[in-house]
Amino acid sequence: MLKLKFFILNTFMIVLNNSMDYTLYAQVIREGKYMLQPLGSSKYLDVSGSCENQNGCKVQLYSIGRSAKNNTFLIKKSEFGKTFKKDYYNIVCNSTNKVIDADRNNLGREGCKIQVWDLQGLPLLGEIFSGHQDFRFERVATNQYRIIIVAPSANSKLMGIPRNLSNRNNTPVGLYSSGSAVTVWVLTQIP
């Protein structure tokens, strides 16, 4: 009888069987359009329609209205990820082409505001990579992921929402430690 053991290391999963052979699986997400929903919630990631074209506009949870345009996001490899061969992604609002961005002045704070902003791109020579627009996706189960901010000063915080507000419209999305919020997202790819 073949017994398998699973170990997850950073962004790789190693499967060991009883003969000590192993297989390495990269945990990456496919680029494409998605709707993102906190696990156990009836609401979806949304950009506030009142300010969707403005830098700093709130990212929140909201029901799907007549149109899902503010609930649809393009997940694509970031320029930093492509340049340095990392599995780093930008999350782009489908309706405005602005990217999901963490407030870079509060990256280390629990509940740091998630907003939309113009894409910053690669840092110029001499600038430090802040990572406030780059995310990693850690697979938890089929179509379920933790979304981790790449910014070093954020200490691997996760995109999430307060546990007691997961089914309320207008709930702001922020960066949290894993135990203090709902930090697992169900991603539904759409054509």
N, C-alpha and C positions, 0 to 999 in steps of 0.2 A: 504494500500500500504506500502510495506516494504522499508524504506530508510536506506541506508548503509552509514556510514562515515568511512573513512580510515585514520589512523594515522601511520606514520612510526617513530619508536623510535629505534635509534641505529640499531640493526640488526633484529628487530622484527616489524611485521606489525600487528596492532590491528584493527579489524573490529568491529565497533559498529553499531547495528541496533537501530531502534526507541524504542525498549523495553529495551535498555541498556544492552542486553546480549552482550558478546564479544567472539571473537575467536582470538587466538594468533598464528601467522604464523612465523616460523623461516625463515629468508632469507639466505639460504645457497646454495651453488652450488654443483652439483654432481661432485665427483672425476671422472676424465677421460681425454681423449685426446681432445684437442680443437685447432681451428684456431681462432685467435683474430684479429679483424678488427676495427679500429676507426670508430665510427658512421659517415656515409656520405663519407667515403673514399673507393677507389678501391684497396688500398694497405693493406698488412697484417703485423702483428708483425713478425719479422724476426731476426735471429742471423747472423751477417755478415759471409759469407762463407770463407773469407780470414783468419779469426782468431778464428773460432768457438770452437776450442779445448783449447783456451788460456783463463786464468782468465783475466777479464777486457775487453773482447771482446764486441764491441758495439752491443746493441739491437736497431733495426731500423725498419722503414717501408720499405716494398719491395713488388714488384709484385711476384706472384707465378711463379716459373720457371718450368723446366722440372720435378722437384721433389719438393714436399712440405715439405721435411724433416726439413728444417730450419724454416718453418712456422708453425710447429706442436708442441704443448706444452702439457705436462701432468700436470694437476692441481690436487694436492693431499694435504691432510691434513698435516700440518707441525708437526714435533716432539713436538714443543712447544704447538701447538694447541691440539695435542692428549694428552700430559701430563697434561695440565692445563684446558682441556675441553673448548677450545676456538675455534671459527670458523676462524682459521688462516691457510693459505695455502701457499705452495711453488708452484712456476710455473717452471716446469722443461723442458728444451729444449730436445725435443725428439731425436735429432741426437747426442747429446753429453752427456746427463745426468747432465749437469751443470744447476744451477738454476738462475732465474732472481734475480738480486741483485742490490740494490741501493748503490751508492758510499757512504760508511759510513762516509767519511770525509766531506761530503757536504750535509748531509740529510736535513738540514734546508733551503738550498738555492733553490730558484725557478729555475726549469730546471735541478735539480740534475741528473747526468748521471745514466741511467739504463744500466746494463751490465750483463754478465753471469759470474758465479764464482762457484768454488766447494762449495758444501753444507757445511755450518758451523756447523749445528746441535745445540744441547742444550748447553747453556753456562756452563762452569765448575763452581764448587763451588767457590763463591766469585766474579765471573764475573757478569757483568750486561748484561741483555738481550738487544741487540741493535735493533732487529726487522727489520734489513735491508734486510732480505730475506723472510720475512713473510708478507702476504697480506690478506686483507679482501675483500669480494665481496659484493657490495651493489646493489641489483637488482633495475633497473630503469623501465624496461618494459620486455616483453618476450625476452629472450636471450640477453638483454642489461644490462650491469653492469658498475658501477664505481669500479675501482680497487684501494684500499686504502692501502698505506704502513702502517704497524703496528708500525714501529719505533717511539717511543715517541718524539724524537728530530725532527722528520719530520713534526710535527703538522698536522697530518691527510692529508698530501698531496696525490694527486691522480696520478696514472700513466697516462701519456698523451703525446700529441704532440702539437707543436704550430699550431694555427688555420690556418694560411696561408700556411702551408706546408703539409697538410693532404693527398695530392695526389702525393707527390714526393717520388721517390725511394731514399734511403739513409737518410731519415729524422730520426735524433736520437730521441729516446724515453727518456722522463725524468719524474721528479716529479713536479707537478704544483698545484696551487690553482685552484679551480673549474672554475673560470671565465676567466682565462688567456689562456686556451688551450682546445683542444678537449679531454675530459676526460671520455667519455662514449664509451665502447667497445662492439661490437657485438661478442658474443661467439658462434661458431658453433661447436657442438660436432661431432667428427668423430669416426667411428668404429675402 
